[in-house]
Amino acid sequence: MAQNYDAVRKDIVAILKKPDWDDGSLGPVLVRLAWHASGTYDSKTKTGGSNGATMRFKPESSDGANAGLEHARAFLEPIKQKHPWISYADLWTLAGVVAIEAMNGPKVPWKGGRSDVPPKVAQAQPAKVIPPNGRLPDAAQGAQHIRDVFYRMGFNDQDIVALSGAHSLGRCHTDRSGFSGPWTHTPDRFSNQYYRLLLNVDWREKKWDGPKQYVDPDDELMMLPTDMALIWDPKFKPYVELYAKDKEAFFKDFAAAFAKMLELGVTRQKL
Ligand code: HIF
């Protein structure tokens, strides 16, 4: 069948609006799916990454970091059924870029051609084709950990800060990560608000029994310890200041870094 990615894009746009889901959009959780599918990449061993769509299988599907993404995958399943020629790996990454653009974000360059690890192969040789759990970042940690994880993928400090603006989208859920609340006032809109809030709000520790997180004085917005690390670290902070005042620079740098992330480990040969 002809590979009509535009038809798939249209069908993704059509499912985004969902009044009974979080802040009314599936966009944020689809962006998180695209990134978690890709963010397992290890540049040393050249393993992990979006190719293969290995999050369909254990142990990756049950990695604590991926809690909640079963919903994102299920929302995309009817689109996979309608366009069976597209791989899950392409569908998940494409859904992320379509969602970003539909939520007022930049156009992220995207190319198809990923293939899926067949279930039989995943079953026979899980250790060979599925990345181990624990490669995705732990939000309770700080700058060193963020660097360890993103340098492993091949990113630098500026890329890390540029990518982080995606936390203008969506929210934390106590039943998934244990954290709670949105980062910005408009979690269904891609913007540089995240950086402005990081710099301008009087963040304080949330008083609760949950994991350590930071909230604004009204306890409406939140930041993770890893978000705060961007203003506490002297090498990260200048980029936060740059993107807070220059939305164009943020959109351009974000689009390039996110596109690079979706390409990590993608070889475009049948797996
Ligand atoms: Fe997130 N991220 N992220 N993230 N993330 C969460 C939610 C989203 C980290 C932790 C969390 C990136 C980096 C990091 C999105 C997009 C991106 C949650 C909440 C946590 C804990 C999950 C939940 O409870 O539902 C950490 C530690 C990161 C490294 C610093 C990326 C740059 C910002 C790479 C990225 O693109 C999105 C979108 C969400 C919102 C999901 C939702 O369901 O609303």
Residues whose N, C-alpha, C, O or C-beta is under 5 A from the ligand:
A	BS01	HIF	P28 V29 V31 R32 W35 G68 P137 D138 A139 L163 S164 G165 A166 H167 L169 G170 R171 C172 H173 R176 S177 G178 F179 T226
